Amino acid sequence: MTALIETKDLQRTFSVSAGMFKPRQTLHAVNGVDLSVQRKDVLGIVGESGCGKSTLARMLLGLTPPSRGSVLIDGQDISKIDRRDLARRVQPIFQDPYSSLNPRRTISSIVSFPLDVLGVGTKSERRKKAIEMLERVGLPARYADNTPGQLSGGQRQRVAIARALVINPEIVVCDEPTSALDVSVQAQILNLLLDLRKDFNLTYVFISHNLAVVEHIATQVAVMYLGRVVEQTETATLFKHPRHPYTQALLASVLTPEPGLGIPDMGLGLSFPDPLHPPTGCSFHPRCQQRRPECSVAHPHLLRDAQGEVACHLYPAKI
């Protein structure tokens, strides 16, 4: 069965200034990512800041072209899909509802804007559809003529969700959609996204730092480190039996409410990886407590088995 979303050897590099009188350096933000997402699934993508999650999201949306490799939607390269057709199929929900909405426009005009761009219906029909979508995400029609400044953070994110869904896309790319919200509001938005997924047969790519959020919403999880996917498997499997040492460290970092335990020690040290100067071999080996001699020399091959995918010398790829 053809995956709805597929990436093949996806790479994106940026030329970065190294300082005055120094040559520019190449930053590998995304480095050889292969992903596959089936229709109606939710792929959660996790990893530290700077690992390439948001750059990957922008490439899935067609906002950033890959330096190499391809993004396929239903087997078709998105670079060959008309921009309007791509917008009909793939929509974003961004992290910050305070900056992703135009403060000078009314809520109904913000939600109906994709319909305006695509020329769907008359002005009154577009407004009617926008109000119907607002009510579907939990905002009464009386908010239609308000501006974003009159709404709370959770209400603004509901507006962003309504705007994304008003043209009935197949795929929604959610880039940290709850991180700017209070914890109680986060739960409401997550449950809303789950309900909408069932009602509209949506496929989500969900990017988050919060492992508890990913465990709640995702059906598959991909773990990224320095631009690469080091492990991908079903959510329940990953949280019960993480295989990659980095995944194990991430799960060990989760705070517990039990008194007296303090802050957990992940065993990763105090230094963060430098994406401009990645280490040789396995990019995680300088921080790995299970490293072997070959880890500093050879990049690990990807092992695919019944449990999922993992790139680590602890699990040699079957030739």
C-alpha positions in Angstrom: 0.0 0.0 0.0 1.4 3.4 -1.0 2.1 5.7 1.9 0.3 9.0 2.0 3.5 10.8 3.0 6.9 9.5 2.1 10.4 11.1 2.2 13.4 9.6 0.5 16.9 10.6 1.5 15.6 14.0 2.4 18.3 16.6 3.0 18.5 20.3 3.6 21.7 22.3 4.0 22.2 26.0 4.8 25.2 28.2 4.3 26.0 29.8 7.7 28.3 32.6 8.5 31.2 31.5 10.8 32.2 35.1 11.7 34.0 38.0 10.1 36.8 37.1 7.7 36.0 33.4 8.0 34.6 31.2 5.1 30.9 30.3 5.4 30.1 26.9 6.7 27.5 24.3 5.7 24.9 23.3 8.2 23.1 20.0 7.6 19.7 20.7 9.2 18.1 17.6 7.8 20.5 14.8 6.7 19.1 11.8 4.9 15.6 11.3 6.4 13.4 8.5 5.2 9.9 8.5 6.6 6.7 6.8 5.7 3.2 7.8 7.0 0.1 5.9 6.2 -3.3 7.5 5.7 -5.1 8.5 9.0 -2.0 7.9 11.1 -0.3 10.4 13.4 3.4 10.6 13.1 5.0 12.2 16.2 8.5 13.7 15.7 10.6 14.3 18.8 14.1 15.5 19.5 16.2 18.3 21.1 16.0 21.9 19.8 18.1 22.2 16.7 17.7 18.6 15.5 15.9 19.6 12.3 12.2 19.0 13.3 10.9 22.4 12.1 13.0 22.3 8.9 11.6 18.9 8.1 8.1 20.3 8.7 8.7 23.2 6.3 9.8 20.8 3.6 6.7 18.6 4.1 4.6 21.8 3.6 6.6 22.7 0.5 7.8 26.0 2.1 11.5 25.0 2.0 12.8 23.0 -1.0 15.1 20.1 -0.2 18.8 20.3 -1.1 18.5 16.6 -2.0 15.9 13.8 -1.9 12.2 14.2 -2.3 8.9 14.5 -0.4 6.1 12.4 -1.9 2.3 12.8 -1.4 0.4 9.7 -2.5 3.5 8.8 -4.6 3.8 12.2 -6.3 6.7 14.5 -5.7 5.4 17.7 -4.1 7.8 19.8 -6.3 5.6 18.8 -9.3 2.3 19.5 -7.6 0.7 22.9 -8.3 1.0 25.2 -5.2 -2.8 25.6 -4.9 -3.4 21.9 -5.2 -0.7 21.3 -2.5 -2.4 23.8 -0.2 -5.7 22.0 -0.6 -4.1 18.8 0.5 -1.5 19.9 3.2 -2.1 22.6 5.8 0.0 23.8 8.8 -0.8 24.6 12.4 2.1 26.7 13.8 3.5 26.9 17.3 2.6 30.4 18.4 -1.0 31.5 18.0 0.0 35.0 19.0 2.1 35.5 15.9 0.5 33.2 13.3 -2.7 35.2 13.1 -3.0 38.7 11.5 -3.9 41.0 14.3 -5.7 43.5 12.0 -8.2 41.0 10.5 -11.4 39.6 12.0 -11.6 36.0 13.0 -14.0 35.1 10.2 -11.8 36.7 7.6 -8.7 34.9 9.0 -10.5 31.5 8.8 -12.0 32.1 5.4 -8.7 33.4 3.9 -7.7 30.0 2.4 -11.1 29.9 0.7 -10.5 33.4 -0.7 -7.1 32.4 -2.1 -8.5 29.3 -3.8 -11.6 31.1 -5.0 -14.1 28.9 -3.3 -17.7 30.1 -3.3 -19.0 33.6 -2.9 -18.0 36.0 -0.1 -21.1 35.2 2.0 -20.6 31.5 1.4 -17.0 31.7 2.6 -18.1 33.6 5.7 -20.8 31.0 6.4 -18.3 28.1 6.1 -15.8 29.9 8.3 -18.3 30.4 11.0 -19.4 26.7 10.8 -15.7 25.7 11.2 -15.3 28.0 14.1 -18.2 26.4 15.8 -16.8 23.0 15.0 -13.6 23.8 16.9 -15.4 25.2 19.9 -15.7 28.9 19.2 -19.3 30.3 19.0 -20.4 32.5 16.1 -20.3 35.6 18.3 -16.5 35.6 18.0 -16.6 35.9 14.2 -16.1 39.7 14.1 -13.6 39.9 16.9 -9.9 40.3 16.3 -7.1 38.0 17.6 -6.2 40.5 20.3 -9.6 39.9 22.0 -9.1 36.1 22.4 -7.1 34.0 24.8 -4.2 31.8 23.6 -6.3 28.7 23.5 -9.0 30.5 21.5 -6.4 31.8 19.0 -5.1 28.3 18.5 -8.7 27.1 17.8 -8.8 29.8 15.1 -5.6 28.5 13.6 -7.0 25.0 13.6 -10.2 26.2 11.9 -8.2 28.0 9.3 -6.2 24.9 8.6 -9.3 22.7 8.2 -11.7 25.0 6.4 -10.5 23.7 3.0 -10.7 20.0 4.0 -7.1 19.0 3.7 -5.8 15.4 3.9 -2.7 16.2 5.9 -2.1 18.7 8.8 1.5 19.4 9.8 1.4 20.5 13.5 4.6 22.3 14.6 4.5 22.4 18.4 0.8 23.5 18.4 0.4 23.3 22.2 3.8 24.4 23.6 2.7 28.1 24.0 -0.4 27.2 25.9 -1.2 26.5 29.6 -1.3 22.8 30.6 -5.1 22.7 31.0 -5.6 24.3 27.6 -3.1 22.0 26.0 -5.3 19.0 27.0 -8.3 20.6 25.4 -6.5 21.3 22.2 -5.1 17.8 22.0 -8.5 16.2 22.5 -9.9 18.6 19.9 -7.2 17.5 17.4 -8.0 13.8 18.1 -11.7 14.4 17.5 -11.1 16.3 14.3 -8.8 13.5 13.1 -11.7 11.0 13.3 -14.3 13.4 11.9 -12.3 14.6 8.9 -10.1 11.4 8.3 -7.0 13.5 8.8 -3.4 12.5 8.8 -1.1 14.4 11.2 2.6 15.0 11.4 2.9 16.2 15.0 6.2 17.9 16.1 6.7 18.3 19.9 9.3 18.5 22.6 6.7 17.1 25.1 6.9 13.3 25.2 3.7 13.0 27.2 1.9 14.9 24.4 3.3 12.7 21.7 2.4 9.5 23.6 -1.1 10.8 23.9 -1.7 11.7 20.3 0.7 9.8 18.0 0.4 6.3 16.5 4.0 6.3 15.3 7.0 8.2 16.7 10.2 9.2 14.9 13.2 10.3 17.1 15.6 12.8 15.4 19.1 13.7 16.4 21.4 16.1 14.5 19.2 16.0 11.4 18.8 12.2 11.2 16.0 9.8 12.3 17.7 7.4 14.8 14.5 5.4 15.6 11.0 5.1 14.3 8.3 2.7 15.5 4.8 2.4 16.9 4.1 4.7 19.9 3.4 2.0 22.4 6.5 0.0 21.4 8.8 3.0 21.6 7.6 4.0 25.1 7.8 0.5 26.5 10.9 -0.8 24.7 13.1 2.1 23.4 16.2 0.7 21.6 18.4 3.6 20.6 20.4 5.1 23.6 19.2 8.6 22.7 15.6 7.5 22.8 16.3 5.9 26.2 17.9 9.1 27.4 14.9 11.2 26.2 12.4 9.0 28.1 14.6 9.1 31.2 14.4 12.9 31.1 10.7 13.0 31.9 10.0 14.6 35.2 8.1 12.6 37.8 5.7 14.0 40.3 7.1 11.7 43.0 8.6 13.9 45.8 12.3 13.6 46.6 13.5 12.3 43.3 14.7 15.6 42.0 15.7 16.3 38.4 16.5 13.1 36.5 20.0 12.5 35.2 19.9 11.6 31.5 23.6 10.8 31.3 24.1 13.1 28.3 26.5 15.5 30.0 26.2 19.3 30.0 27.4 20.0 26.4 25.1 20.1 23.4 26.0 18.8 20.0 27.4 21.3 17.5 25.5 20.9 14.2 28.2 22.9 12.3 30.8 20.4 13.4 29.1 17.0 13.7 31.3 14.1 15.0 32.5 11.3 12.7 30.7 8.0 12.8 27.5 7.9 14.8 26.6 11.5 15.5 25.4 10.6 19.0 28.5 8.7 20.1 30.2 11.5 22.1 27.3 11.5 24.5 26.4 7.8 24.5 27.2 5.7 27.6 26.9 2.5 25.5 29.3 3.5 22.7 31.7 1.0 21.1 34.9 1.6 19.2 33.2 1.4 15.8 30.7 4.2 16.8 33.3 6.9 16.4 34.3 5.6 12.9 31.3 4.3 11.0 27.8 5.7 10.7 25.4 3.0 11.7 23.1 1.4 9.1 19.4 1.4 9.6 17.9 -1.8 10.9 14.3 -2.5 9.9 12.5 -5.4 11.7 9.2 -6.2 13.2 9.7 -3.8 16.0 10.4 -0.8 13.8 13.5 1.0 12.6 16.7 1.9 14.5 20.1 3.2 13.5 22.6 2.1 16.1 25.7 -0.2 16.2 24.0 -2.1 19.1 21.6 -3.5 16.5 23.6 -4.4 13.3 21.6 -4.1 10.1 20.8 -7.4 8.4 22.6 -7.6 5.1 
